[in-house]
Amino acid sequence: MKARVTVTLKSGILDPQGKAIEGALKSLGIA
């Protein structure tokens, strides 16, 4: 499985969903 994921974080804005995705990607060794 190959995937290209682009995650953009807006500075000064907390995004719980974005943080959850980022954490999931890190746990998978992608990010």
TIMI-499643 format. One line per field, with one value per atom (N, C-alpha, C, CB): residue in three letters; x negated, z, y negated. Coordinates in Angstrom, 2 decimals, padded with zeros to 5 digits, always signed. Atoms other than C-alpha are relative to their C-alpha. Glycine has a CB too. Example, Ala and Ser with C-alpha at 12.3 -4.5 7.8 and 13.67 -1.06 7.14 Angstrom:
BEGIN
resn: [ALA,ALA,ALA,ALA,SER,SER,SER,SER]
X: [-000.89,-012.30,-000.90,+000.99,+000.82,-013.67,+000.77,-000.41]
Z: [+000.00,+007.80,+000.00,+001.25,-000.06,+007.14,+000.73,-001.42]
Y: [+001.19,+004.50,-001.20,-000.03,+001.19,+001.06,-001.09,-000.46]
% end
This chain:
BEGIN
resn: [MET,MET,MET,MET,LYS,LYS,LYS,LYS,ALA,ALA,ALA,ALA,ARG,ARG,ARG,ARG,VAL,VAL,VAL,VAL,THR,THR,THR,THR,VAL,VAL,VAL,VAL,THR,THR,THR,THR,LEU,LEU,LEU,LEU,LYS,LYS,LYS,LYS,SER,SER,SER,SER,GLY,GLY,GLY,GLY,ILE,ILE,ILE,ILE,LEU,LEU,LEU,LEU,ASP,ASP,ASP,ASP,PRO,PRO,PRO,PRO,GLN,GLN,GLN,GLN,GLY,GLY,GLY,GLY,LYS,LYS,LYS,LYS,ALA,ALA,ALA,ALA,ILE,ILE,ILE,ILE,GLU,GLU,GLU,GLU,GLY,GLY,GLY,GLY,ALA,ALA,ALA,ALA,LEU,LEU,LEU,LEU,LYS,LYS,LYS,LYS,SER,SER,SER,SER,LEU,LEU,LEU,LEU,GLY,GLY,GLY,GLY,ILE,ILE,ILE,ILE,ALA,ALA,ALA,ALA]
X: [-000.85,+000.00,-000.88,+000.95,+000.75,-001.39,+000.97,-000.85,-000.88,+000.05,-000.82,+000.94,+000.65,-000.90,+000.94,-000.33,-000.85,+000.42,-000.62,+000.21,+000.47,+000.14,+000.82,+000.12,-000.69,+000.95,-000.49,-000.24,+000.36,+001.04,+000.65,+000.44,-000.51,+001.38,-000.02,-000.83,-000.07,+002.58,-000.57,+001.46,+000.64,+000.42,+001.00,-001.22,-000.87,+002.27,+001.38,+000.11,-001.32,+005.23,-000.16,+000.71,+000.06,+005.72,+001.04,+000.25,-000.88,+007.18,-000.05,-000.40,+000.00,+008.07,-000.02,+001.22,-000.03,+008.85,-001.35,+001.12,+001.31,+005.62,-001.07,-000.40,+000.97,+003.66,+000.16,+000.16,-000.25,+005.31,-000.57,+001.51,+000.53,+004.39,-001.52,+000.50,+001.46,+000.84,-000.54,-000.43,+000.44,+000.52,+000.11,+000.81,-000.19,+001.89,-001.08,+001.39,+001.04,-000.56,-001.34,-000.08,+001.28,-003.47,-000.06,-000.20,-000.01,-002.40,-000.20,+001.32,+000.18,-002.41,-001.37,+001.09,+001.33,-005.85,+000.01,-000.71,-000.11,-004.67,-000.51,+001.45,+000.37,-005.11,-001.29,+001.12]
Z: [+000.00,+000.00,+000.00,+001.22,+000.07,-001.04,+000.09,-001.29,-000.14,-000.07,+000.15,+001.21,-000.18,-000.30,+000.83,-001.39,-000.91,+002.60,+000.24,+001.33,-000.28,+002.92,+001.15,-001.27,-001.16,+006.31,+000.24,+001.26,-000.26,+006.83,+001.31,-001.17,-001.28,+010.31,+000.02,+001.17,-000.09,+010.75,+001.34,-000.18,-001.23,+013.28,+000.87,-000.31,-000.94,+016.39,+000.09,-000.37,-000.03,+015.72,+000.41,-001.38,-000.45,+017.63,-000.78,+001.53,+000.79,+015.45,+000.54,-001.51,-000.61,+017.48,-001.03,+000.90,+001.02,+014.37,-000.70,-001.03,+000.65,+012.71,+000.89,-000.36,-000.94,+015.84,+000.09,+001.39,-000.07,+015.96,-001.23,+000.12,+001.24,+012.31,+000.05,-001.23,-000.08,+012.90,+000.93,+000.50,-000.95,+015.92,-000.59,+001.28,+000.62,+013.95,-001.04,-000.65,+001.03,+011.09,+000.65,-000.89,-000.69,+013.52,+000.56,+001.12,-000.57,+015.17,-001.09,+000.75,+001.12,+011.73,-000.64,-001.05,+000.53,+011.02,-001.34,-000.13,+001.29,+008.10,+000.14,-000.50,-000.17,+009.47,+000.80,+000.70]
Y: [+001.19,+000.00,-001.24,-000.01,+001.25,-003.35,-001.15,-000.08,+001.16,-006.68,-001.26,+000.17,+001.30,-010.30,-000.86,-000.69,+000.77,-012.32,-001.36,+000.76,+001.35,-016.06,-000.56,-000.91,+000.55,-017.50,-001.42,+000.88,+001.39,-021.23,-000.44,-000.93,+000.47,-022.66,-001.52,+000.58,+001.45,-026.22,-000.43,-000.51,+000.44,-027.99,-000.75,-000.91,+000.69,-029.11,+000.61,-001.43,-000.63,-026.83,+001.46,-000.12,-001.39,-023.60,+000.81,+000.11,-000.84,-020.88,+001.43,-000.05,-001.34,-017.77,+001.12,+000.16,-001.05,-015.75,+000.10,-000.26,+000.02,-016.82,+000.62,-001.42,-000.56,-015.96,+001.51,-000.63,-001.43,-012.55,+000.70,+000.29,-000.58,-011.89,+000.01,-000.78,+000.09,-013.08,+001.08,-001.40,-001.02,-010.80,+001.40,-000.09,-001.32,-007.85,+000.26,+000.09,-000.16,-008.45,+000.28,-001.24,-000.21,-008.66,+001.42,-001.04,-001.34,-005.42,+001.06,+000.26,-000.93,-003.79,-000.17,-000.22,+000.23,-005.20,-000.71,+001.31,+000.70,-007.33,-001.43,+000.00,+001.40,-010.82,-000.12,-000.78]
% end
